[in-house]
Amino acid sequence: MSSAPRKNNGSLQRGGRRQRSRSGDLTPSNDPLMPRRSLDRSRHPRRESHKTNHRHRASSRGRETRRHTILFCVLMAAYLTVASFNNSVSTIEPGSKVQPQSKWSRRKTAFQSKVVDTDDEAEHFLQTGQVPGQNNKILPPKTHITAAYLNYSSSPSNKMGEDSLLIGHDGFDWPPISTLLDSNGNIVHGANISGLLDFSIIGFPKTGTTSILRHLSDLTATLPNEHCDLVANGTAKLLKDIYKDHSLRLKESKGAASLGKQIRGIKCPQDISSDWSMHNYAKYFPRTKLIVGIRHPIFWFQSLYNFRVSNVPWKTMLHTSKLTKGCPPGSQGVCAWRANFHDFLARLGKTPLSSPSELKLLSLRLDPVRSSVGPVFLFDLSQLSEPKFRQDLRDFLGLSTDIPPFPRVDTSGRFDHISRYKRQATANKIDICDPEHAAIRSALMKKANASSVWIRDYFLSSSDVFVSNRRYLEAVLKSWTRDPCE
């Protein structure tokens, strides 16, 4: 059977075929005159809808990604701003006069104590004086330290006479540090580096030591931050830090002659209670002037406890009833044992330590230094605001200029800018006069009584101990025999 010839109307499919309806006519979907877009939409409406939705989703994802990127940048900028602010600014009490900062005091505003992160590390630090995470030398048993004292004091070769190498007072003619350290990084035999350190603020924490160090930074060549290298028997490390600081000062001052006349000091409130620190002061820095601050043990404990609450908010402090003796795990170094101010002061060797009445007051029986350490300037926290205190401290240090009034230092926590942590710290701070803290007050009062008697009757009688306004200080110490909460 022959079929009718097909009409060639030019209507071809994508594969070359023409499309017709069953009736033989061209349908709108295969009409070659229709635009291809219309044809596709007519044949595949779902596909076109899917493409449209895909474009919308891609656009939404792009906008969401841009928003996340912008938010991340804003948060990072805020974090860096806050971190920089906390490390470089100390808040002054409203109404107080702000002292102009020199170019050296500006780089000395980041004074922060190391905070121990875990309970085990806290216990390790309290027992050994070594900061976890650093390459500290192994601390030998206490008997070894005593043997070191005996060996040092009895060996003529270890006595640092005036004819040995004395450096530090000349300002510029410092020998290369390589001549002071041996191949093992230890200080060479016979080197007298005592002139490198004129004064040191050795304790106690929370007694105004940071205020004094910050305030003296404009008048002295004080090293910024706490330098507790002597606690870990790291005298060589301290020597390197002193050389580095001196080099930076020379570079910035461009060899100014006045630089050599500045006295140099450090701060480490843990030195007063460290075996190694006392040994190293006696051996390497026997003429360094020592500054020691005290305050009523009850208020000292409250200040240190609340300081830990504010600056370590992710840890829960033990209740004060568990801190009446030594420093257990979780105490973060806050306990009644550290309030034995008189026991730690007795280690400086400024009293005879021979009479039964004196020894009866000392409960820790700590070994004193076997050779002399420098003179001691003792003060109470309440004296910082007295003009006479500033004059006496100036004379003790041998400064040629007056010490201006001490500004009030901001004691807020490092995380107070975060409202959640600030609320948490405020809720966890203690008022030690509350009845629930009666046990710790009782333990602290025993130590306050002993410290008051020993300091007044023995320590202040030493010709090597200096104070400002002795009558006032004795009155303050006498008040320690009464519970301030009663």
Salt bridges, closest charged atoms under 4 A:
ASP40 OD1 - ARG36 NE 3.30
GLU64 OE1 - ARG67 NH2 2.25
GLU64 OE2 - HIS68 NE2 3.05
GLU93 OE2 - ARG408 NH1 3.62
ASP119 OD1 - LYS315 NZ 2.78
GLU162 OE2 - ARG287 NH1 3.93
GLU226 OE2 - LYS267 NZ 3.14
ASP229 OD2 - HIS227 ND1 3.90
ASP229 OD1 - LYS237 NZ 3.88
ASP241 OD2 - HIS227 ND1 3.37
ASP241 OD2 - LYS237 NZ 2.93
ASP245 OD1 - ARG107 NH2 2.60
ASP245 OD2 - ARG249 NE 2.59
ASP275 OD1 - ARG347 NH2 2.13
ASP343 OD2 - HIS342 NE2 3.18
ASP392 OD2 - LYS388 NZ 3.36
ASP395 OD1 - ARG394 NH2 3.13
ASP402 OD1 - ARG394 NH1 2.21
GLU436 OE1 - HIS319 NE2 3.04
GLU436 OE2 - HIS437 NE2 3.96
ASP464 OD2 - LYS350 NZ 2.55
GLU474 OE2 - ARG470 NE 2.97
ASP483 OD2 - ARG441 NE 3.26
